[in-house]
Amino acid sequence: MGAHLRLDTLLMLAIKYTIFAVISTLVNLLFQYFSFGVYAGFGSLYVAMFFGTLAGLVAKYILDKKFIFYHKVENKKMMPKNLHSIHSWVSLLPSSSGGQR
């Protein structure tokens, strides 16, 4: 019974991660699309990639925080000030390692 419950929990976690990855990817692409509508000059691809990545990262951070880790701040003074910064840099590592060569 315990192993079955653990498998269900892991499966649900995998499903959540997959859904949140799809949502953050769609947010990323949507912001890139809107960015091209706002600015189409020199370097517009990089501007779109920056704002798309930023928006997708924020969306994924919020979804993970609320629905994966069930984070609730009880005392804001106890919250590490650099937690979001650490999460952001770690999240950028996979997206920056597979670039063009």
Secondary structure, 3 states (H helix, E strand, C coil): CHHHHHHHHHHHHHHHHHHHHHHHHHHHHHHHHHHHHHCCCCCHHHHHHHHHHHHHHHHHHHHHHHHHCCCCCCCHHHCCCCHHHHHHHHHHHHHHHCCCC
